[in-house]
Amino acid sequence: MRRAPSATLLALLLAACAAPPVGSPSASAPSPVPSGADAPEATREPSANPSAAPPFEGHPATGLALVQFLDPDNPASQVFVVEEDGSLRQVTGLDGGIGATFPVWSPDRSQVAFGPPKVGFSGINGQVSVINPDGSDERVLGVGELQRWSPDGTRLLIHEKDDVTADAWEIWIQDVASGEITVEVGPGFRGQWIDDDTIGFQRGGLTPGGAYTDQLYIQDLDGSESVAMPTEPETQAAWSPDGSRVLLARDGSISVADADGSNPRDLAGGFDPAWSPDGKLVLLAYDHNQDALPVLAVVDLDGREIWSGAIGSTPTWSPDGTRIAVELVHPEPMVQVLDANTGEVLWEVEGSQPNWGS
């Protein structure tokens, strides 16, 4: 069974899917953004944006969790949180060859879940731990990876992949307080919470012709069977913060639909979309630069560009929607914080895997 496929697409023009072909003189905004060394800086003057976030106060990275190495001689990475003055406060204290990875804030910001890699023996990849932001009460919940908090902050959706078998990815729901696995979803990957009682995910399988493909599913956590969504195979989904809508990305096009995938409409060209916290804007990638890093843009729900041209991956919105943190992996791991209204870089620091929570 292969791992969840990565988003590798040809360079794409950010435009409504129904717009004329790239390069057509009648194509509407935005204009093509060149890739490679000619890729421009982020647009400095955004389009008229009634959903623009208010200016933020204080340090632009306050409350951001990220991963750093303490020093070159220490192989264990650690989770840090940016303080109000911009300094980094270490949260985890793992040592040896095991480092802390992929921190994820709980919705109420009372805990951080993180996933140190599992070393020393084969089997299920990774393990999931939780810790208070002051570094106290660290607990290992068990094996797994790619953890996601439920909206009420009481459970984690966890993925599993055994590295010595050909078994498919598995998903389960785990209670944080007790550590009990409450729901075993079964095969699936890219699992997401739609609301406290419903999740969405992709599940792979073979077509009658023997080719591998995957399909989107929705499952209520009351014991019901999962239900296939009315979407094309190989479609990726991102549900809105309130669970009422979903972004569907396939073949370089993004549409927005009702939460169950019905009533889709074209939004923009691109891939890897991410909702703003208020569900009024969408951050997406539409190209790659010469270092294979995604080129980003923000659009409104009518597909109108707010800004474009910033670079980065694994974006995370600040809870108030005023900033976006991204990761750059070349020429060295770096975390940048962007102004959500303009795409301008406000702050950067050595590190990776930023997360602001929701």
Buried (B, 14 or more C-beta within 10 A) or exposed (E): BEEBBEBEBEBBBBBBBEBEEEEEEEBEEBEBBBBEEEBEEBBEEBBEBEBBBEEBEEBBBBBBBBBBBBEEEEEBBBBBBBEEEEEBEEBBEBEEEBBBBBBBBBBEBEBBBBBBBBEEEEEBBBBBBBBEBEBEEBBEBBBBBBBBBBBEBBBBBBBBBBEEEEEBBBBBBBBBEEEEBEBEBBBBBBBBBBBBBBBBBBBBEEEEEEEEEBBBBBBBBEEEEBEEBEBEBBBBBBBBBEBEBBBBBBEBBBBBBEBBBEEBEBBBBBBBBBBBBBBBBBBBBBBBBEEEBBBBBBBBBEBBBBBBBBBBBBBBBBBBBBBBBBBBBEEEBBBBBBBBBBBBBBBBBEBBBBBBBB
